[in-house]
């Protein structure tokens, strides 16, 4: 519950610790893998639907994005929502 509170994860979202066999590049079906580094960098939940769609289209996991790439992507999403990208 402390993790849920600290990074704003809804209480109905189930979190698990990965198994040794789990790999970031091949997450189990239905799972979103997030690294500790991302959480320490200030990533909060739930990720915007636009970000999830970008990740899905690119075929990458959230944890494969560096902090800088995440920052740029989130700024582009914000700009597109405010009409700043034409």
C-alpha distances in whole Angstrom, upper triangle without the diagonal:
4,5,5,6,9,10,10,9,10,8,11,10,10,10,12,14,17,20,23,25,23,25,23,27,26,23,23,24,21,19,18,18,17,18,16,19,18,15,17,20,18,17,15,14,15,19,22,24,27,25,24,27,29,27,28,32,32,30,28,24,22,21,25,26,26,25,28,29,25,27,30,29,27,30,32,30,30,33,34,32,34,38,38,39,42
4,5,5,6,9,10,10,11,10,14,13,13,11,13,14,18,21,23,26,24,25,23,27,27,24,24,25,23,20,19,18,16,17,14,17,17,13,14,17,15,15,14,14,16,19,22,24,27,25,24,28,29,27,29,32,32,31,28,24,21,21,24,25,25,23,26,27,24,25,29,28,26,28,31,29,29,33,34,32,34,37,37,38,41
4,5,5,6,8,8,10,10,13,11,11,9,11,12,15,19,21,23,21,21,20,23,24,20,21,22,20,17,15,14,12,13,11,14,13,10,11,14,13,12,11,11,13,16,19,21,24,22,21,25,26,23,25,28,28,27,24,20,18,17,21,21,21,20,23,24,21,22,25,25,23,26,28,26,26,30,31,30,32,35,35,35,39
4,6,6,5,4,7,7,10,9,9,9,12,14,17,20,23,25,22,23,21,24,24,21,21,22,19,16,15,15,13,15,13,16,15,11,14,16,13,12,10,9,11,14,17,19,22,20,19,23,24,23,24,27,28,26,24,20,18,18,21,21,22,21,24,24,21,22,25,24,22,25,27,25,25,29,29,27,30,33,33,34,37
4,6,5,7,8,9,12,12,13,12,15,17,20,24,26,28,25,26,24,27,27,24,25,25,22,20,18,18,16,17,15,17,16,12,14,16,13,13,10,10,12,15,18,21,23,22,22,25,26,25,27,30,30,29,27,23,20,20,24,23,23,21,25,25,22,22,26,25,22,25,27,25,25,29,30,28,29,33,33,34,37
4,6,8,11,12,15,14,15,13,16,17,19,23,25,27,24,25,23,26,26,24,25,26,23,20,18,17,14,15,12,14,13,9,10,12,10,10,9,10,13,15,18,21,23,21,21,25,25,24,26,29,29,28,25,22,19,18,22,21,21,18,22,23,19,20,23,23,20,23,26,24,24,27,29,27,28,32,32,33,36
4,6,9,11,14,12,13,12,15,16,18,22,24,26,22,22,20,23,24,21,22,23,20,17,15,14,11,12,11,12,10,7,9,11,8,7,5,6,9,11,14,17,19,17,17,21,22,20,22,25,25,25,22,18,15,15,19,18,18,16,19,20,16,17,20,19,17,20,22,21,20,24,25,24,26,29,29,29,33
4,6,9,12,11,13,12,16,18,20,24,26,28,24,24,22,25,25,22,23,23,20,17,15,16,14,15,15,16,14,11,13,14,11,9,6,6,8,10,13,16,18,17,17,21,22,21,22,25,26,25,23,20,17,17,21,20,20,18,21,21,18,18,21,20,17,20,23,20,20,24,24,23,24,28,28,29,32
4,6,8,7,9,9,13,15,17,21,24,25,22,22,20,23,23,19,20,20,16,14,12,14,12,14,14,16,14,11,14,16,13,11,8,5,6,10,13,15,18,16,16,19,21,19,21,24,24,24,21,18,15,16,20,19,21,19,22,22,18,20,23,21,18,22,23,21,21,25,25,23,26,29,29,30,33
4,6,6,9,10,14,17,19,23,26,27,24,24,22,25,24,21,21,20,17,15,14,16,15,18,18,20,18,15,18,19,16,14,11,8,8,12,14,15,19,18,17,20,22,21,22,25,26,25,23,20,18,19,23,22,24,22,25,25,21,22,25,23,21,24,25,22,23,26,26,24,27,30,31,31,34
4,5,8,10,13,16,19,22,26,27,24,25,24,26,26,22,21,21,17,16,16,17,17,19,19,22,20,17,20,22,19,17,14,11,11,15,18,19,22,21,20,23,25,24,24,28,29,28,26,22,20,21,25,25,27,25,28,28,24,26,29,27,24,27,29,26,26,30,30,28,30,33,34,35,38
4,6,10,13,16,19,22,25,26,23,24,23,25,24,20,19,18,15,14,15,17,17,20,21,23,21,19,22,24,21,19,16,12,12,15,17,18,21,21,19,22,24,23,23,26,28,26,25,22,20,21,25,25,27,26,29,29,25,27,29,27,25,28,29,26,27,31,30,28,31,34,35,35,38
4,6,10,13,15,19,22,22,19,21,19,22,20,17,16,15,12,11,11,13,14,17,17,20,18,16,19,21,19,16,13,10,10,13,15,16,19,18,16,19,22,20,20,23,24,23,21,18,17,18,21,22,24,23,26,25,22,24,27,24,22,26,27,24,25,29,28,27,30,32,33,33,36
4,7,10,13,15,19,20,17,19,18,21,19,15,14,14,11,10,11,12,13,16,16,20,18,16,20,21,20,17,15,13,13,15,18,19,22,20,18,21,23,21,21,25,25,23,21,18,17,17,21,22,24,24,27,26,23,26,28,26,25,28,29,27,28,32,31,30,33,35,36,36,39
4,7,10,13,16,17,14,16,15,18,17,14,13,14,12,9,10,10,10,12,13,16,15,13,17,19,18,15,14,12,13,15,18,19,22,20,18,21,23,20,20,24,24,22,20,16,15,15,19,20,22,21,25,24,22,24,27,25,24,27,29,26,28,31,31,30,33,35,36,36,39
4,6,9,12,14,12,14,14,17,16,12,12,14,13,10,10,10,11,12,13,16,16,15,18,20,20,17,17,15,16,18,21,22,24,22,20,23,24,21,21,25,25,22,20,16,16,15,18,20,22,22,26,25,23,26,28,27,26,29,31,29,30,34,34,33,36,38,38,38,41
4,7,10,12,10,12,13,16,15,12,12,15,15,11,12,10,11,11,11,15,15,14,17,19,20,18,18,17,18,19,23,24,26,23,21,24,25,22,22,26,25,23,20,16,16,14,17,20,21,22,25,25,23,26,28,27,27,30,31,30,32,35,35,34,37,40,39,39,42
4,7,8,6,9,10,13,12,10,10,13,14,10,11,9,10,11,12,15,16,15,18,20,21,19,19,19,19,20,23,24,26,23,20,23,24,20,21,24,23,20,18,15,15,13,16,18,20,21,25,24,22,25,28,26,26,30,31,30,32,35,35,35,37,39,39,38,41
4,5,5,9,11,14,12,11,11,14,15,13,14,12,14,14,15,18,19,19,21,23,24,22,23,22,23,23,27,27,29,26,23,26,27,23,23,26,25,22,20,17,18,16,18,21,22,24,27,27,25,29,31,29,30,33,34,33,35,38,38,38,41,43,43,41,44
4,6,8,11,14,13,12,13,16,18,16,16,14,15,14,16,18,20,20,22,24,25,24,25,25,25,25,29,29,30,27,25,28,28,24,24,27,26,22,20,18,19,16,18,21,22,24,27,27,26,29,31,30,31,34,35,34,36,39,39,40,42,44,44,42,45
4,6,10,12,10,10,10,14,17,14,16,13,16,16,18,20,21,22,24,25,27,25,26,25,26,25,28,28,30,27,24,26,26,23,22,25,24,20,19,17,19,16,17,21,23,25,28,27,26,30,31,30,31,34,35,34,36,39,39,39,42,44,43,42,44
4,7,9,7,7,8,11,13,11,12,10,12,13,15,17,18,19,21,23,24,22,23,22,22,22,25,25,26,23,20,23,23,19,19,22,20,17,15,13,15,13,14,18,20,22,25,23,23,26,28,26,27,31,31,30,33,35,35,35,38,40,40,38,41
4,5,5,6,9,12,14,12,12,9,11,11,14,16,16,18,20,21,23,20,22,21,22,21,23,23,24,21,19,21,20,17,17,19,18,14,12,10,13,11,11,15,17,19,22,20,20,24,25,24,25,28,28,28,30,33,33,33,36,38,37,35,38
4,5,6,9,12,13,10,9,7,8,9,12,13,13,15,17,18,19,17,19,18,19,17,20,20,21,17,16,18,17,13,14,17,15,12,9,7,9,7,7,11,13,16,18,17,16,20,21,20,21,24,25,24,27,29,29,30,33,34,33,32,34
4,6,10,12,14,12,11,9,11,12,16,16,16,18,20,20,22,19,21,21,20,19,21,20,20,17,15,17,16,12,13,15,12,9,7,7,10,9,8,11,14,17,19,17,17,21,21,20,21,25,24,24,27,29,28,30,33,34,33,31,33
4,7,9,11,10,10,9,13,14,17,18,18,20,23,23,24,21,22,21,21,19,21,21,21,18,16,17,17,13,13,15,14,10,9,8,12,11,11,14,17,20,22,20,19,23,24,22,23,27,26,26,29,31,30,31,34,35,35,33,35
4,6,8,6,7,7,10,12,16,17,16,18,21,21,22,19,20,18,18,17,19,19,20,17,14,16,17,13,12,16,15,11,10,8,10,10,11,14,17,19,22,20,19,23,24,21,22,26,26,25,27,30,29,30,33,34,34,33,35
4,6,6,8,9,13,15,18,20,19,20,23,24,24,21,21,19,19,18,21,20,21,19,16,18,19,15,14,17,17,14,13,11,13,14,15,18,21,23,25,23,22,26,27,24,25,29,29,27,30,32,31,31,35,36,36,35,37
4,6,9,11,14,17,20,22,21,22,25,26,25,22,22,19,18,18,20,18,20,18,15,16,18,15,13,16,17,13,13,12,14,15,16,19,22,24,26,24,22,26,27,24,25,28,28,26,29,31,30,30,33,35,35,34,36
4,7,10,13,17,19,22,20,20,24,24,23,20,19,16,15,15,17,15,18,16,13,14,17,14,12,16,17,14,14,12,13,15,17,19,22,23,26,23,21,24,26,23,23,27,26,24,26,29,28,27,31,32,33,32,34
4,6,10,13,16,18,16,16,20,21,20,17,16,14,13,13,16,15,17,15,12,15,16,13,12,16,17,14,13,10,11,12,14,16,19,20,23,21,19,22,24,21,21,25,25,23,25,28,27,27,30,32,33,32,34
4,6,10,13,15,13,13,17,17,17,13,13,11,11,10,13,13,15,12,10,13,14,11,11,15,15,13,11,7,7,9,11,13,16,17,19,18,15,18,20,18,18,21,22,20,22,25,25,24,28,29,30,29,31
4,7,10,12,10,11,15,15,15,13,13,12,13,12,15,16,17,14,12,15,15,12,13,16,16,13,11,7,7,6,9,11,13,15,18,16,15,18,20,18,18,22,22,21,23,26,26,26,29,31,31,30,33
4,7,8,7,8,11,11,12,9,11,11,12,11,14,16,17,14,13,16,16,13,15,18,17,15,12,8,6,5,9,10,11,12,15,15,12,15,18,16,16,20,21,20,22,25,25,25,28,30,29,29,32
4,5,5,7,9,10,11,10,12,13,15,14,17,19,20,16,16,19,18,15,17,20,19,17,14,10,8,5,9,10,10,11,14,14,13,15,18,18,18,21,22,22,23,26,27,27,30,32,31,30,33
4,5,5,6,9,10,10,12,13,16,15,19,21,22,19,18,22,21,18,21,24,22,21,17,14,12,9,12,13,12,12,15,16,15,16,20,19,19,22,24,23,25,27,29,29,31,33,32,32,35
4,5,5,6,9,9,12,14,17,16,19,21,22,18,19,22,21,18,21,23,21,21,17,14,12,9,11,11,9,8,12,14,12,14,17,17,17,20,22,22,23,26,27,27,29,31,30,30,33
4,5,5,7,6,9,11,13,12,15,18,18,14,15,18,17,15,18,21,19,19,15,12,9,7,10,9,8,7,11,11,9,11,14,14,14,17,19,18,19,22,24,24,26,28,27,27,30
4,5,5,5,7,10,12,12,15,18,19,16,16,20,20,17,20,23,22,21,18,15,11,10,13,12,12,10,14,15,12,13,17,17,15,18,21,20,20,24,25,25,26,29,28,28,32
4,5,7,10,13,16,15,18,21,22,19,20,23,22,20,23,26,24,24,20,17,14,12,15,14,12,10,13,15,13,14,18,18,17,19,22,22,22,25,27,26,28,31,29,30,33
4,6,9,13,15,14,17,20,20,17,18,21,20,19,22,24,22,23,19,17,13,12,14,12,10,7,10,12,10,10,14,15,14,16,19,19,19,21,24,24,25,27,26,26,30
4,6,10,12,12,14,18,18,16,17,20,20,18,22,24,23,23,20,17,14,13,16,14,12,9,12,14,11,10,14,15,13,15,18,17,17,20,22,22,23,26,25,25,29
4,7,9,8,11,14,15,12,13,17,16,15,18,21,20,20,17,14,10,11,13,11,11,9,12,12,9,10,13,13,11,14,16,15,15,19,20,20,21,24,23,24,27
4,6,7,10,13,15,12,13,17,17,16,19,21,21,21,19,16,12,13,16,14,15,13,15,15,12,12,16,15,12,15,17,16,16,19,20,19,21,24,24,24,28
3,5,8,11,13,12,11,15,16,15,17,20,20,20,18,15,12,13,16,15,17,15,18,17,13,15,17,16,13,16,18,16,16,20,20,19,21,24,24,25,28
4,6,9,11,10,10,13,15,14,15,18,19,19,17,15,12,14,17,16,18,16,19,18,14,16,18,15,13,17,18,15,16,19,19,18,20,23,24,24,27
4,6,8,7,7,10,11,11,13,15,16,16,14,12,9,12,14,13,15,14,16,14,11,13,14,12,10,13,14,12,13,16,16,15,18,21,21,21,24
4,5,5,7,9,10,11,13,14,16,17,16,14,12,15,17,15,17,16,17,15,12,13,14,11,9,12,12,9,10,14,13,12,15,17,18,18,21
4,5,5,6,9,10,10,12,14,15,15,14,12,16,17,16,19,18,19,17,14,15,16,12,11,14,14,10,12,15,13,12,16,18,19,18,21
4,5,5,6,9,10,11,12,14,14,14,12,16,17,15,17,17,17,15,12,14,13,10,9,12,10,7,10,12,10,10,14,15,16,15,17
4,5,5,6,9,10,11,12,11,11,9,12,13,11,14,14,14,11,9,11,11,8,7,11,10,8,11,13,12,12,16,17,17,16,19
4,6,5,6,9,10,10,10,9,8,12,13,12,15,15,17,14,11,14,15,11,11,14,14,11,14,17,15,15,19,20,21,20,22
4,5,5,6,9,10,10,11,11,15,15,14,17,18,18,15,13,16,15,12,12,15,14,11,15,16,14,15,18,19,20,18,20
4,5,5,6,8,9,10,10,13,13,11,14,15,16,12,11,13,12,9,11,13,11,10,14,15,13,15,18,18,18,16,18
4,6,5,6,5,6,7,10,9,9,13,14,15,11,10,14,13,10,12,15,14,13,16,18,17,18,21,22,22,20,22
4,5,5,6,8,9,13,12,12,16,18,19,15,14,17,17,14,15,18,17,15,19,20,18,19,23,23,24,22,23
4,5,8,10,12,15,14,14,17,19,19,15,15,18,17,13,16,18,16,15,19,20,17,19,22,22,22,20,21
4,6,9,11,13,11,11,14,17,17,13,13,16,15,12,15,18,16,15,19,20,18,20,23,23,23,20,22
4,7,10,12,10,11,15,18,18,15,15,18,18,15,17,20,19,18,22,23,22,23,26,27,26,24,25
4,7,8,6,8,12,14,15,12,12,16,16,13,16,19,18,17,21,22,21,23,26,27,26,24,26
4,5,5,7,11,13,15,12,11,15,16,14,15,19,18,18,20,23,22,23,26,27,27,25,28
4,5,6,9,10,13,10,9,12,14,12,12,16,16,15,18,20,20,21,24,25,25,24,26
4,5,8,9,12,11,10,13,15,14,15,18,19,18,21,23,23,24,27,28,27,26,29
4,6,9,11,10,10,13,14,13,15,18,18,18,21,23,23,24,27,28,27,25,28
4,6,8,6,6,9,10,10,12,14,15,15,18,19,20,21,24,25,24,22,25
4,5,5,6,9,10,11,12,14,15,16,18,20,21,23,25,26,24,23,26
4,6,5,6,9,10,10,12,14,15,16,18,20,21,23,24,23,22,26
4,5,5,6,9,10,11,12,14,15,17,18,20,21,23,20,20,23
4,5,5,6,9,10,11,12,14,15,17,18,20,21,19,18,21
4,6,5,6,9,10,10,12,14,15,17,18,20,18,18,21
4,5,5,6,9,10,11,12,14,16,17,18,16,16,20
4,6,5,6,9,10,10,12,14,15,16,14,14,17
4,5,5,6,9,10,11,12,14,15,14,13,16
4,5,5,6,9,10,11,13,14,13,13,17
4,5,5,6,9,10,11,12,10,11,14
4,5,5,6,9,10,10,9,8,11
4,5,5,6,9,10,10,9,12
4,5,5,6,9,8,9,13
4,5,5,6,5,6,10
4,5,5,6,5,8
4,6,7,8,11
4,5,8,10
4,6,7
4,6
4
